[in-house]
Amino acid sequence: MELELTDEQKMVQKTAADFAKSEVLPKAAEIDRNHRHPKELVARMAELGLMGVAVPEEYGGAGFDTISYVLAMEEISRACASTGVIMSVNNSLVCDPILKFGSEEQKKKWLVPLASGQLLGCFALSEPEAGSDAAAQKTVAKKTADGDYLISGVKNWITNGPVADVCVLICMTAKELGHKGISAFILPMKEKGVRVGPPDKKLGIRGSQSCQIFLDDVKLSPSAMLGKEGDGFKIAMATLDGGRIGIASQALGIARASLEDSLAYAMERRTFGKPIAQHQAIQWKLADMATELEGARLLTWRAATLKDEGGRFSMEAAMAKVFASEVCNRAAKEAVQIFGGNGYVEDFPVERHFRDAKITEIYEGTSEIQRLVIAGNLLKE
Ligand code: CAA
């Protein structure tokens, strides 16, 4: 077992850490306060190769591996969880399925600009009545006499939706076939009939814009289909396996921010004549936060390693996501407690970490869904 990062992975980590510290962190509170999409940071991430970390260079990416992606995601999310998820959706939910399931023509047309960050992507699976029950798709693509598809329906909570150029869209092409009648398309967001709703007003990750997408007889040719007709559900599920590694890494970043901010504060803040870091009540919290963070990181690295080996890693990704997201919520909650009254006001960053943490237990599959995936795999064996 090899637990040492390679020189290349360390280089990606350092590049992301330097950028996060000098350019992302100083803006994180303002981005959150103003619910602002950090366009200029996304442009810088594109320059640094962070919008397609594990996409081969020939398709516009940086050509690194999934561990490098995970390392970069932790660094960016440690500074700003909103910026982290913008990056994660583009890498995991948009570039990855096009790389894995796209035709050569689709890779040249869409993957190259997406992975190099010239275009930004979103992934539209969820609907008002198809969240956890992802197969219950009501958005329908009907085949016309000339072979094109006319697509109508509503998509919900689409991260990057208000600012995306391209969408990986999942919808029903043959309702009678259930999940085997679901297909995936690459949809340009400027296509006639696509309307984007106002940005959702969210508890946390307020710089990450999400919205409803309304599709009204949107016409796409068969060349826009990703994979074959009926492959859409498996494409979505396989894509989410990778996405869950990205969200686990985002959770690591938020947990680390909670721990590092708490450590710094505990050494400064004094009660009963000494820094609060010298009270055992605080030390135990810090010890638990650090220990759980290490555990979550190892699970996430293991899932990333398995992804790069090319086999199925659904259970390991679900384990990483459920554990890291719950670790991150515990860490953020304890950070607020360590900060006391100062943890409850906007002037200190842990209030933001507390709000940002919650979504990691919800999107790309709730904690309940992750446990279903894990149990399903255990019972299969
Ligand atoms: N990879 C490949 N194939 C898979 C798969 C995977 N990970 N998971 C399931 N499949 C296949 C199964 O093998 C099965 O194939 P067969 O029909 O050939 O046997 C088929 O898909 C159906 O599988 P299930 O019977 O397990 O499907 P289900 O309807 O019971 O659903 C579920 C399973 C795990 C609950 C799934 O619906 C799920 O993951 N739900 C959560 C959805 C989710 O994560 N949504 C997040 C939205 S995206 C988002 O949040 C993005 C964002 O904006 C940040």
Boltz pocket constraint, residues with backbone or C-beta under 6 A from the ligand:
constraints:
  - pocket:
      binder: B
      contacts: [[A, 89], [A, 93], [A, 123], [A, 125], [A, 126], [A, 131], [A, 132], [A, 133], [A, 134], [A, 135], [A, 157], [A, 158], [A, 159], [A, 179], [A, 233], [A, 234], [A, 237], [A, 238], [A, 240], [A, 241], [A, 314], [A, 362], [A, 363], [A, 364], [A, 365], [A, 366], [A, 369], [A, 372], [A, 373]]
      max_distance: 6.0
